[in-house]
């Protein structure tokens, strides 16, 4: 029986679409995807007004005072960039510059800390190219049937499957499994800018460049309770075949005498929000936190 208490996350694109995408790229050529970008993006802008209006609010909040036509051009570019990142998962020419970030993460591994790679829906967020040698990375995935189907298509993400393990957030006792991983000095990758639980206890509303965004509290409580460090990570598309993997200095949460747990966590979240704001303002067409 499905857990009806969990919210339904509607995302554009399904398994059939991925089959078609894979077929075109493999047997016709990657150029065909770029050829159909214009009609596909225009279709979504016309047929899904709710998503378009959400995007209009996003762009008008970031850059107020512009004409509606300019906002529509920005929305088109936003969707087109998202499409490019999906296609790039199939592009054998793609390279990710991640030397400095890998070194930072590996230093924390050597220091024997559990690590939470706090990712966001920025740039090529599904490139699991952490390049951490034999270190296993546990990737949190929302456990709806749609996501379980998508997990069968990790080939689209060109990931090193031997070093990746997906964890369903709806599994029974998943919190105990996560504690065990982090206390065993393991690595968890989890999204920090979208929540899948409507409970106020598990979420926090924050102001992000003038927009109200709800983020999950679970990564922060996990870090506080296990002594794990949080490393905020972004993978930014720099040009057609190049991405840049960016990591910020580790955020460390630990009990402080005279301070409440929630105060320590709120301060750490503020640091993450500052990092996220900085990246969004520099690359506004690469934040793909689309909701339907």
Helices and strands as residue ranges (DSSP letters): H 15-27, H 31-47, H 49-62, H 68-88, E 95-97, H 99-110, E 115-119, E 137-141, H 145-150, G 151-157, G 161-163, E 164-168, H 174-183, E 187-191, G 200-202, E 203-208, E 211-216, H 218-226, E 229-239, E 242-247, E 251-252, H 261-282, G 284-286
